[in-house]
Amino acid sequence: MQYLKNVATLKMDPKLCTGCGMCLKVCPHAVFALRNKKSVIVSKDSCMECGACAKNCAFHALSVRSGVGCAAGIMYAALAGKDPKKEACC
């Protein structure tokens, strides 16, 4: 699933990535892949900015402004008692 193009705040510092693969395990939208023993962003537009990757990267190779993207829209809609599929950006 892709959201708005070229707006995700996800960033990666390849120099800090060790290739542990944790970001692949926690990302709900398969934004990452392992290539040449390093993680790479393969689908940035699929990032819902939940922040799971950055919070689970022990090497601080990832950053994202969680709470500003689609994940926030889904949570706010659910908290308001609305259908997230109709109210959120997804």
PyMOL commands that place a pseudoatom at each C-alpha (Angstrom):
pseudoatom trace, name=CA, resn=MET, resi=1, chain=A, elem=C, hetatm=0, pos=[0.000, 0.000, 0.000]
pseudoatom trace, name=CA, resn=GLN, resi=2, chain=A, elem=C, hetatm=0, pos=[1.336, 3.418, -0.861]
pseudoatom trace, name=CA, resn=TYR, resi=3, chain=A, elem=C, hetatm=0, pos=[0.297, 6.706, 0.642]
pseudoatom trace, name=CA, resn=LEU, resi=4, chain=A, elem=C, hetatm=0, pos=[1.154, 10.193, -0.592]
pseudoatom trace, name=CA, resn=LYS, resi=5, chain=A, elem=C, hetatm=0, pos=[4.223, 10.265, -2.808]
pseudoatom trace, name=CA, resn=ASN, resi=6, chain=A, elem=C, hetatm=0, pos=[7.477, 11.845, -1.651]
pseudoatom trace, name=CA, resn=VAL, resi=7, chain=A, elem=C, hetatm=0, pos=[6.220, 13.033, 1.739]
pseudoatom trace, name=CA, resn=ALA, resi=8, chain=A, elem=C, hetatm=0, pos=[7.397, 10.379, 4.216]
pseudoatom trace, name=CA, resn=THR, resi=9, chain=A, elem=C, hetatm=0, pos=[9.919, 11.710, 6.725]
pseudoatom trace, name=CA, resn=LEU, resi=10, chain=A, elem=C, hetatm=0, pos=[11.803, 8.393, 6.884]
pseudoatom trace, name=CA, resn=LYS, resi=11, chain=A, elem=C, hetatm=0, pos=[15.586, 8.741, 6.587]
pseudoatom trace, name=CA, resn=MET, resi=12, chain=A, elem=C, hetatm=0, pos=[18.444, 6.278, 6.831]
pseudoatom trace, name=CA, resn=ASP, resi=13, chain=A, elem=C, hetatm=0, pos=[22.137, 6.782, 7.462]
pseudoatom trace, name=CA, resn=PRO, resi=14, chain=A, elem=C, hetatm=0, pos=[23.744, 3.844, 5.615]
pseudoatom trace, name=CA, resn=LYS, resi=15, chain=A, elem=C, hetatm=0, pos=[27.031, 4.393, 7.466]
pseudoatom trace, name=CA, resn=LEU, resi=16, chain=A, elem=C, hetatm=0, pos=[25.335, 3.491, 10.754]
pseudoatom trace, name=CA, resn=CYS, resi=17, chain=A, elem=C, hetatm=0, pos=[23.454, 0.440, 9.447]
pseudoatom trace, name=CA, resn=THR, resi=18, chain=A, elem=C, hetatm=0, pos=[24.947, -2.907, 10.502]
pseudoatom trace, name=CA, resn=GLY, resi=19, chain=A, elem=C, hetatm=0, pos=[22.536, -5.058, 8.509]
pseudoatom trace, name=CA, resn=CYS, resi=20, chain=A, elem=C, hetatm=0, pos=[20.940, -6.613, 11.598]
pseudoatom trace, name=CA, resn=GLY, resi=21, chain=A, elem=C, hetatm=0, pos=[17.563, -6.728, 9.803]
pseudoatom trace, name=CA, resn=MET, resi=22, chain=A, elem=C, hetatm=0, pos=[15.483, -5.511, 12.751]
pseudoatom trace, name=CA, resn=CYS, resi=23, chain=A, elem=C, hetatm=0, pos=[13.822, -2.833, 10.608]
pseudoatom trace, name=CA, resn=LEU, resi=24, chain=A, elem=C, hetatm=0, pos=[12.643, -5.533, 8.198]
pseudoatom trace, name=CA, resn=LYS, resi=25, chain=A, elem=C, hetatm=0, pos=[11.117, -7.484, 11.071]
pseudoatom trace, name=CA, resn=VAL, resi=26, chain=A, elem=C, hetatm=0, pos=[9.178, -4.593, 12.614]
pseudoatom trace, name=CA, resn=CYS, resi=27, chain=A, elem=C, hetatm=0, pos=[8.067, -2.674, 9.514]
pseudoatom trace, name=CA, resn=PRO, resi=28, chain=A, elem=C, hetatm=0, pos=[4.396, -3.457, 8.762]
pseudoatom trace, name=CA, resn=HIS, resi=29, chain=A, elem=C, hetatm=0, pos=[4.677, -2.345, 5.126]
pseudoatom trace, name=CA, resn=ALA, resi=30, chain=A, elem=C, hetatm=0, pos=[7.899, -3.918, 3.828]
pseudoatom trace, name=CA, resn=VAL, resi=31, chain=A, elem=C, hetatm=0, pos=[9.636, -0.588, 3.350]
pseudoatom trace, name=CA, resn=PHE, resi=32, chain=A, elem=C, hetatm=0, pos=[13.102, -2.164, 3.782]
pseudoatom trace, name=CA, resn=ALA, resi=33, chain=A, elem=C, hetatm=0, pos=[15.196, -4.895, 2.168]
pseudoatom trace, name=CA, resn=LEU, resi=34, chain=A, elem=C, hetatm=0, pos=[18.665, -6.288, 2.807]
pseudoatom trace, name=CA, resn=ARG, resi=35, chain=A, elem=C, hetatm=0, pos=[21.166, -5.693, 0.039]
pseudoatom trace, name=CA, resn=ASN, resi=36, chain=A, elem=C, hetatm=0, pos=[24.910, -6.255, 0.303]
pseudoatom trace, name=CA, resn=LYS, resi=37, chain=A, elem=C, hetatm=0, pos=[24.518, -7.019, 4.012]
pseudoatom trace, name=CA, resn=LYS, resi=38, chain=A, elem=C, hetatm=0, pos=[22.898, -3.632, 4.707]
pseudoatom trace, name=CA, resn=SER, resi=39, chain=A, elem=C, hetatm=0, pos=[19.318, -2.489, 5.044]
pseudoatom trace, name=CA, resn=VAL, resi=40, chain=A, elem=C, hetatm=0, pos=[18.024, -0.175, 2.334]
pseudoatom trace, name=CA, resn=ILE, resi=41, chain=A, elem=C, hetatm=0, pos=[14.779, 1.709, 1.865]
pseudoatom trace, name=CA, resn=VAL, resi=42, chain=A, elem=C, hetatm=0, pos=[13.020, 0.132, -1.107]
pseudoatom trace, name=CA, resn=SER, resi=43, chain=A, elem=C, hetatm=0, pos=[9.534, 1.629, -0.781]
pseudoatom trace, name=CA, resn=LYS, resi=44, chain=A, elem=C, hetatm=0, pos=[9.620, 4.954, 1.043]
pseudoatom trace, name=CA, resn=ASP, resi=45, chain=A, elem=C, hetatm=0, pos=[6.151, 5.877, -0.196]
pseudoatom trace, name=CA, resn=SER, resi=46, chain=A, elem=C, hetatm=0, pos=[4.785, 2.822, 1.650]
pseudoatom trace, name=CA, resn=CYS, resi=47, chain=A, elem=C, hetatm=0, pos=[6.016, 4.184, 4.989]
pseudoatom trace, name=CA, resn=MET, resi=48, chain=A, elem=C, hetatm=0, pos=[3.150, 5.029, 7.336]
pseudoatom trace, name=CA, resn=GLU, resi=49, chain=A, elem=C, hetatm=0, pos=[5.542, 6.764, 9.740]
pseudoatom trace, name=CA, resn=CYS, resi=50, chain=A, elem=C, hetatm=0, pos=[4.665, 4.529, 12.697]
pseudoatom trace, name=CA, resn=GLY, resi=51, chain=A, elem=C, hetatm=0, pos=[8.234, 4.831, 14.014]
pseudoatom trace, name=CA, resn=ALA, resi=52, chain=A, elem=C, hetatm=0, pos=[8.743, 1.117, 14.721]
pseudoatom trace, name=CA, resn=CYS, resi=53, chain=A, elem=C, hetatm=0, pos=[11.911, 0.956, 12.634]
pseudoatom trace, name=CA, resn=ALA, resi=54, chain=A, elem=C, hetatm=0, pos=[13.611, 3.917, 14.302]
pseudoatom trace, name=CA, resn=LYS, resi=55, chain=A, elem=C, hetatm=0, pos=[12.601, 2.809, 17.799]
pseudoatom trace, name=CA, resn=ASN, resi=56, chain=A, elem=C, hetatm=0, pos=[14.002, -0.678, 17.197]
pseudoatom trace, name=CA, resn=CYS, resi=57, chain=A, elem=C, hetatm=0, pos=[17.246, 0.331, 15.474]
pseudoatom trace, name=CA, resn=ALA, resi=58, chain=A, elem=C, hetatm=0, pos=[19.928, -0.078, 18.122]
pseudoatom trace, name=CA, resn=PHE, resi=59, chain=A, elem=C, hetatm=0, pos=[22.415, 1.689, 15.868]
pseudoatom trace, name=CA, resn=HIS, resi=60, chain=A, elem=C, hetatm=0, pos=[20.367, 4.871, 15.262]
pseudoatom trace, name=CA, resn=ALA, resi=61, chain=A, elem=C, hetatm=0, pos=[20.587, 4.457, 11.503]
pseudoatom trace, name=CA, resn=LEU, resi=62, chain=A, elem=C, hetatm=0, pos=[16.921, 5.379, 11.015]
pseudoatom trace, name=CA, resn=SER, resi=63, chain=A, elem=C, hetatm=0, pos=[14.864, 8.447, 11.779]
pseudoatom trace, name=CA, resn=VAL, resi=64, chain=A, elem=C, hetatm=0, pos=[11.223, 9.260, 11.138]
pseudoatom trace, name=CA, resn=ARG, resi=65, chain=A, elem=C, hetatm=0, pos=[8.817, 11.836, 12.502]
pseudoatom trace, name=CA, resn=SER, resi=66, chain=A, elem=C, hetatm=0, pos=[6.302, 9.350, 13.844]
pseudoatom trace, name=CA, resn=GLY, resi=67, chain=A, elem=C, hetatm=0, pos=[2.825, 10.644, 14.511]
pseudoatom trace, name=CA, resn=VAL, resi=68, chain=A, elem=C, hetatm=0, pos=[2.701, 12.938, 11.496]
pseudoatom trace, name=CA, resn=GLY, resi=69, chain=A, elem=C, hetatm=0, pos=[1.750, 10.461, 8.803]
pseudoatom trace, name=CA, resn=CYS, resi=70, chain=A, elem=C, hetatm=0, pos=[-0.914, 7.934, 8.057]
pseudoatom trace, name=CA, resn=ALA, resi=71, chain=A, elem=C, hetatm=0, pos=[-0.412, 6.069, 11.325]
pseudoatom trace, name=CA, resn=ALA, resi=72, chain=A, elem=C, hetatm=0, pos=[-1.480, 9.186, 13.207]
pseudoatom trace, name=CA, resn=GLY, resi=73, chain=A, elem=C, hetatm=0, pos=[-4.546, 9.533, 10.986]
pseudoatom trace, name=CA, resn=ILE, resi=74, chain=A, elem=C, hetatm=0, pos=[-5.587, 5.974, 11.724]
pseudoatom trace, name=CA, resn=MET, resi=75, chain=A, elem=C, hetatm=0, pos=[-5.095, 6.394, 15.477]
pseudoatom trace, name=CA, resn=TYR, resi=76, chain=A, elem=C, hetatm=0, pos=[-6.949, 9.719, 15.672]
pseudoatom trace, name=CA, resn=ALA, resi=77, chain=A, elem=C, hetatm=0, pos=[-9.876, 8.334, 13.682]
pseudoatom trace, name=CA, resn=ALA, resi=78, chain=A, elem=C, hetatm=0, pos=[-10.081, 5.256, 15.909]
pseudoatom trace, name=CA, resn=LEU, resi=79, chain=A, elem=C, hetatm=0, pos=[-9.917, 7.357, 19.079]
pseudoatom trace, name=CA, resn=ALA, resi=80, chain=A, elem=C, hetatm=0, pos=[-12.736, 9.538, 17.760]
pseudoatom trace, name=CA, resn=GLY, resi=81, chain=A, elem=C, hetatm=0, pos=[-14.876, 6.454, 17.161]
pseudoatom trace, name=CA, resn=LYS, resi=82, chain=A, elem=C, hetatm=0, pos=[-14.735, 6.830, 13.382]
pseudoatom trace, name=CA, resn=ASP, resi=83, chain=A, elem=C, hetatm=0, pos=[-13.920, 4.232, 10.763]
pseudoatom trace, name=CA, resn=PRO, resi=84, chain=A, elem=C, hetatm=0, pos=[-10.161, 4.628, 10.101]
pseudoatom trace, name=CA, resn=LYS, resi=85, chain=A, elem=C, hetatm=0, pos=[-10.605, 3.301, 6.562]
pseudoatom trace, name=CA, resn=LYS, resi=86, chain=A, elem=C, hetatm=0, pos=[-12.931, 6.188, 5.733]
pseudoatom trace, name=CA, resn=GLU, resi=87, chain=A, elem=C, hetatm=0, pos=[-11.383, 8.940, 7.828]
pseudoatom trace, name=CA, resn=ALA, resi=88, chain=A, elem=C, hetatm=0, pos=[-7.657, 8.308, 7.536]
pseudoatom trace, name=CA, resn=CYS, resi=89, chain=A, elem=C, hetatm=0, pos=[-5.440, 8.716, 4.496]
pseudoatom trace, name=CA, resn=CYS, resi=90, chain=A, elem=C, hetatm=0, pos=[-5.250, 5.007, 3.811]
for i in range(1, 90): cmd.bond("trace and resi %d" % i, "trace and resi %d" % (i + 1))
show_as sticks, trace
zoom trace
